[in-house]
Amino acid sequence: MTEGLPSEVDVPDEMLLAGYFVAVPKRLTGEGLPRTERLTTASDCLIDRLPQDGCWFGTAQEALAACLPLQLPVEARLYALLVPAEHVGGFVADIRAAGTDEPVLLAHLDVRGAGESAWEVAEDGHKIGWEVLGYDHGLLHTWLCNDLYEDGKLDLGVGTDERGLLPDRQAALRVAAWANARGDTKPATWFPGALIEWDTPIESRLGPVTTEPPTPSALQPWWRRIL
């Protein structure tokens, strides 16, 4: 399936794959949030996940196969979440403390599991940025949905890009440490994560929601070779 990420994806060896998911980037204009036309996040808040919120997959093939029976927006894309190894422990501890069933996440990240290296993530993806996440009561939250964005700009001088993502690992580390030091957030262990995106429309047996004609690049998706 894989031969590692392409060379332009600068992801350290100590990153681990959490899982794959399918989501639809969303326009965001809410108060106290960054204004963006294509908000992208691994959390279960703010954007639509497919087939449903909280849906994680162990492989790219599983994620894409689950989407075949659906009528998908043309903006839907495949993503992977990567987590620095030194931040995996808090994430896993919060999953177990919540008593929720997260077999995909635990299989990849639990020290008792295999732990897939970032270099084993499917080829042809590209890193789009970093975010800060925390797991609470069965949901993976982003720092953006916890009223932290405006304070983060003021206290840390950090900013997000057109996707609502942080520019690099150091910015994400600073935000995570800052959020964990506060006493007014969700009772979660905040951690940095990097997002990988496959910028190819996802195939569906029902066709896209929009009536726009497909582009030539949509006619031969890279992943049809692996389904």
Buried (B, 14 or more C-beta within 10 A) or exposed (E): EBEBBEEEBEBEEEBBBBBBBBBBBBEBEEEEBBEBEBBBBBBBBBBBBBEEBBBBBBBBBEBBEBBEEBEBBBBBBBBBBBBBBEBBBBBBEBBEBBEBEBEBBBBBBBEEBEBBBBBBBBBBBEBBBBBBBBBBEEBBBBBBBBEBBEBBEEEEEBEBBBBBBBEEBEBBBBBBBBBBEEEEBBEBBBBBBBBBBBEBBBBBEEEBBEEEEEEEEBEEBBBEEEE
